[in-house]
Amino acid sequence: MLFPRPLERGTLIRRYKRFLADVTLADGSETTIHVPNPGAMLGLTEPGLQVWMSRSPDPKRKLPMTLEMVELPGAGLVGVNTMNPNRIGETAIPQGLIPELTGYPILRREVRYDENSRIDILLQSDPDALQRPSCWVEIKNVHFSRTPGLAEFPDCRTERAVKHLRALDRVVQAGGRAVMLFIVQRMDCTVFTTADDIDRAYGPALREAASQGVEVLCYSCHLTPEAIRLDRALPWRP
């Protein structure tokens, strides 16, 4: 996933009201930016951290700058924009960078399914070719890590994410293929697990979904101020 233009660097002053942050720009001026992440962002909101932001060319936008990455000493860049993993997946799947999801010539986004839900990506076979079950792919952003090398999800309670797992389970029970894809926007992790002490419901729900046939995939990323690219598969530690 390429950024339309290189990200701009700044220094975090504070994050507040979940979706807002004040930063100091490279020229010394201060501004308020949009934070596209509803989670707690544990470990990523300390004042003084270096941050990287995109700038919208839309003159009508109230907050032209968006937080994309936080730079952690010893860990490097961490992607916090929860909209980017979908874009990363949409780019990586057609390129064959996720071997488990190859062989589907049709990729559709935000398709309505289940009970008032929309799947992030729906992969389908060519109607004129040998049919195979459609593949329903739910994507989650992972930016949380408390132990060196260990990526964790979630960083706060998330009933919505549990709801998505239940929906994927129903896809499998109906004869379809369902995949829970975790995109780790970090370069310092080698293993993925669930943060069961933070959300006691999500980890058990993921393990139950996996036991019923929902596939669990996890991939890390390589991040620069110019682009975010899928890097390598990470093992899941249930």
N, C-alpha and C positions, 0 to 999 in steps of 0.2 A: 504494500500500500504506500504510494508516494504522496507526500504532502504537495499541494499545489505550489507552495513556495516554502523555503526553509523556515523552520520555527525560530522565534525570537526568544532570547534569554532574559530572565528577570530574577528577582529575589522575593521570596514569599514573605509577606508581612503577617497575614492571618487569613484563615479560611473561616467562613461563617455562613449561617442560614443554608447550609449544605451546598448550595449552588453558586456561592459567591466567594471571591477571594480578593484581597488587596495585595498588589505586588509593586515593587520598585523596578522600573525599566532600566535598560542599559544607560540611558541618558540622565538618570537620576530622578526622573519624574515618577509619580505614583498614579496608579490607575486601578479600577475594579474590573475583574475579569469573570467570565462564566466558567463554572466548574461542572462539567458534565458527568457527575458521579454522585449517586444518591447514597453511597455507602459511607462508612465511618472513615475510610482512608487512614486506618491506624498506621502510625509511623511515618506518614507522608505529609503531615501538616505542621511540622515544627517551624516556627518563624526563623528565617535566615536560610532555609533550604533554597537551592537554585532550582528554578522551574523553567520549562520551555512551553511557549504558547504559539498558537496559530492566530493569524489576523484575517478577519473577514473583509473582503473588498466591498461588501454591501454598505453604502453610506447611511442606510436607514436603520441599521442594527444598533440597538441601544448599547450593548456591550460588544465591541468589535473583536475583542480578544478572548480566546478559549484556552484553558489549561489542557495541555496534552501530556506532558511528562514532568516528573519530579526527579531530580538528580540526588541520589543518596550516596554519601561517602562510603566507599568500600563496596557498593552494590551497583553503581552505575545508574543508567536511566531506567525509570519505571513508568510505564504507560498507565494513565488513570482515566482516559476518556473511554467510557463504557460503550460508546457507539462504534469505536474503531474495530473491536474484534469481529463484528459482523462484516465490516468492509475487508478486513484481513482474510476472513474465510471466503468471501465472495471472490477475492483475487486468487487465493491459494488453491481452492478446489479445482477450478478449470485448468490450472497449470499442473495438476497432478502432484502437488506438494503434500497432500494428505492421501497416501496410498489407499487407506481404508475407504475413501469416498470417491474413487475413480470409477469410470464406466457409466456415468450419468451425463448425457449430453444436454439435458435441460436443467437449468437452475432458476428457481423462482424465489422471490423474497417476500416476506411478510404475508404468507398465505394463511387465511383464516381456517381454523380447525378446532376440534374439540368444543369446549364450552366457553365461548367468548375469548378465545385465545388466537394468537397469530404465531406461526412457526417462523423462526428466523430465516431458515433456508429449507426449501423443498427441492429435492433432487429427483428427477424422473427420467425414465427411459424414453428413447425415441419411439413414438407410437407405431412406426412402420417396422421396427426391429423386434427381436425376441423380448418379450415383456419380462421385467423383473419388478419386485415390489418397490414402490416409491420409498424414498429415504427422508425422514423428517429429522432435521438437525436443529437442535437448540444450542445456542452459544452463550457462554458466560465469560466475562472478563475476570482475570485473576491478577491482582497486584499486591496481595498480602503475603508477607513472610516474616515470621518471628525467629525461626531457626535457620542458620546458614544452609542454603541449598534446598530448603523445603518451602514450596509454594502452597498456600492454603486458601480455601474458599468455604464460606463467606467471611467477611470481616464485620458483619453485623447480622442480626436476625432478619430473615428474608422469607416471609410466607409466600411471596410471589414465586420465588424460585422452587419452592416445594410444590406449588401448584403446577408448575411446568413439568416437573418430574412425573407427577400423577398423570398428566396429559400424555406424556411420552409412553408411559406404561400402557395406557389404553390403546395407543397406536399399535403397540406390539401385540396386545391381546386380540386386536382386530385383524391381525395377519400382516401388518406393515413392518417396516424397519425404522427404528428410532435410535438416534445418536445424541448423547450429551457431550458436547465439545467444549472443553475449557481452553481458552487462549490465555497463556501466561505472558503478560506484557513486562517481562523481566528477563535479564540475561544471566542471573546468578543462581538459578534454581535447577535442580536435577531430578526432583521427585515432587509429586503432587499428592495432597491429602485434603480431607475436610476438617474444618475447625469446629469440632464437635463441642468444645467447651464454650464457644461463642453462640452457636445455634445448635441446640440439642436435637432439632427436628431434621435439619437438612442432611447431615451425614447418614443417619439411618434410612432416610428416604432415598438417597442415592444408592446405598447398598441394596435396598429392597428392589429398586428399579432395575439395577444390574442383574440381580438374581432372576428377574422376570424376563430378561432378554434385552433390556435397553443397553446399548453399547456406550462405554465411557472412553472418550479419547481426550488426550491432553497434549498440547504443543506449546513450546516456549517460542519467544520471538527475539529477533535482533533489532535493536532500536538505535536510530540516529536522528538528528534534527531534520533530516531530509526524507526519511522513510522508515516504515516498520515492516519487517519481513518475517514470515514464519521461519523458524529455525530447525527445531528437532522435536521428536516425540519424547514425552516424559512419562515414566511409569506412574500409575496410580497406586497409592498405598491405602487400601480400604481400612 
